[in-house]
Amino acid sequence: MAAFQKWRVQRAKADFPSGLVDNCIRIYTTRPDTLYGATYMVLAPEHPFVDRLTTPPQKAAVEAYRQQAATKSDLDRTDLAKDKSGVFIGSFAINPINGQNVPIWIADYVLMSYGTGAIMAVPAHDLRDWEFAVKYKIPILQVVELPDGYEPTKEERDVALQSDDGELLYPFAGQGTAIHSGPYDGLPTAEFKTKITADLTEKGIGRLAVNYRLRDWLFSRQHFWGEPFPLWHELDSDGKPTGLMRTDRAEDLPIKLPENFEFKPHGRPDPPLEEAGDTWLYRTADDGVKLKRETNSMPQWAGSCWYYLRFADPKNGERLIDPDVEKYWLPVDVYIGGAEHAVLHLLYARFWHKVLFDRGYVSTVEPFHRLVNQGMILGEMEFIAFQDPSTENSWVSAEDVEYDGTHGFHVSSKVKLHAVKRPSTDVEKVGGAFVLVDNPNIRVHAFSSKMSKSRGNVINPDTVVTDYGADSLRLYEMFMGPLEATKPWSMQGVEGVHRFLGRVWRLIVDDRTDDVQLNPTVQDVEPTSEQLRLLHKTIKAVTEDIEKLSFNTAISRMMEFTNELGPQEAKPKALLNSFVLLLAPFAPHLAEELWQTLGNSKTLAYEPWPNYDESLLVETEIEIPVQVNGKLRATVKVPADADKQTMEILATNHEVIAKQIEGKTIVKSIVIPGRMVNFVVK
């Protein structure tokens, strides 16, 4: 500790170093307020300090892990859905805030290309660090107190774990109040960050910095389909480049790719456009200098970075976008993309937009109001059961097995077990676990993996469309679960929504005839009050769910509508017209055909969205349970605004309840308006 204090004094005198120094690992963090909660450090496997800091006992494990990490792309390494992995290198670092020793690990979720290739890990307040610490049993220290009434986010709930005493534990990645942070205790996060940054700067331990996360900034590509650069290389008298370049005149833009260009490999390292022909490749400038066009082209995302602007003004031949149009349409309300998509394309789009903003071409500093990351669709669930070869291959329940992805080991006996893949037909879900159908006491290991050719779990959408139709595929993808959730694919799920669409078809179409005709139950009659209430309740729910991007619950609402209306003998045509309009965004092909079958001559694409009437949503009559001595005996319909006395009279007059209380004394009547009635009798 004396050496550490001496170092701190020297550092304060010397100030923050301008470059790397051998005795310090430089990190970049957006949360200096959590420094007191750092319980380990992580270096990227490629970090130059790894060789020097790895201790001899850990050398083999570290080298093996580095070789494994070298085979992965940056996207694979930062995949949020993948299992975290890493290796302790044997050395410790000193946290300059409190002098505590923290172990140093390498892990592939840290990239050398981001920040400094090293992080301080605070598992209590970072989701990735939390998963890593839980897996490797690294201490977790909370240093940010949650605000009162805080509800964990979906991402935080997804990685929650249960403590030995049954408490649900999860990381907190938001802002709160400092705890366990020495002299900073009690400070709100924003104030804490400002104060500790100033203190670290004064002590020469840290400084305020901006880190730009733009990656893969290689704008030039050797392909022939990208946008050409408006650049020309000057050539000398021998036709060799002089190193000087010229740009095209503004009136010559945009530069078009050569027409009738047939790409064939030419066996040289030059770009394919080198074969474009002299009329496109060369020209002579007005001053007599011979010029050759740049044959590299822009990357595929050069245009996609700003396509949203052209969508708003696609036919404008004078400028990128008319200023009045841009002010009307921008910013875009919501940007939806997968996590990897948002890491790259979103950053590029924001980068370009900020350039355009700085140049005065757009009026908003940010292009998008809201970001929604759609979850990844995994392969179908896989099921592994375990057999003990030492006891005639008897089954071992998964909770008694340590499984490393290849082999299983009995937790108590450490016997190596056979891992047997079982088909989904051999497994059923009981409660929150999967068990063998023929032996429900045996739990199996159930998991889903990212779709990949190597695992053989890729689902070809063309096959699904061929077998079930495009509407079934589309509807199932929306019905799988919340948009942001990572979800396993299930062909049984596809079959389920396909059956639902079949019920919708039969709701309107008579399936007993060879041609398409209306079901006889579909009639030009006035809807009943109950039918109107059902429709308007469905319109309201589906409308609100769509606005919240809760497509799965919107589909559930339509399923409820179909189930309730299906058995009725008279189905008003006007009611079904509105329902088909609700269905159209989810199953457009089926909805269009049903719309025509209902007698509408024009497409539904231009029909207004149905509106709901709040007054029709009011329940005039409700159904309540009636109990005798706490046991449900019947349900009875009562006016929605019935008082206790009315509810009690209607309940006692029900024939089933009348028999239950006949000849008995009602000791007490418990009546909760609008909810239930319970008679305590002797």
RAVENVEN-V899491 format. One record per helix or strand. SS is the DSSP state (hx for helix, st for strand). FROM is the first residue (numbers start at 0). TO is the last residue. If there is no record, write none. Layout:
ss;from;to
SS;FROM;TO
SS;FROM;TO
//
This chain:
ss;from;to
hx;1;13
hx;31;36
st;39;42
hx;49;52
hx;55;69
hx;73;76
st;85;93
st;100;106
st;117;120
hx;122;124
hx;126;135
st;143;144
hx;153;157
st;160;161
st;167;168
st;176;177
hx;181;183
st;187;187
hx;188;201
st;219;220
st;227;227
st;230;234
st;240;246
hx;249;251
hx;271;274
hx;277;280
st;281;283
st;289;292
st;296;297
hx;300;303
hx;306;311
hx;322;328
st;331;336
hx;338;357
st;367;372
st;376;377
st;381;387
hx;388;390
st;393;395
hx;397;399
st;400;402
st;407;409
st;415;421
hx;423;425
st;426;429
st;432;435
st;438;442
st;444;446
st;449;449
hx;460;467
hx;469;478
st;486;487
hx;490;507
st;508;508
st;517;517
st;521;522
hx;528;546
hx;550;565
st;570;571
hx;572;583
hx;587;596
hx;603;605
hx;613;616
st;620;627
st;630;638
hx;643;652
hx;654;660
st;665;671
st;675;680
//
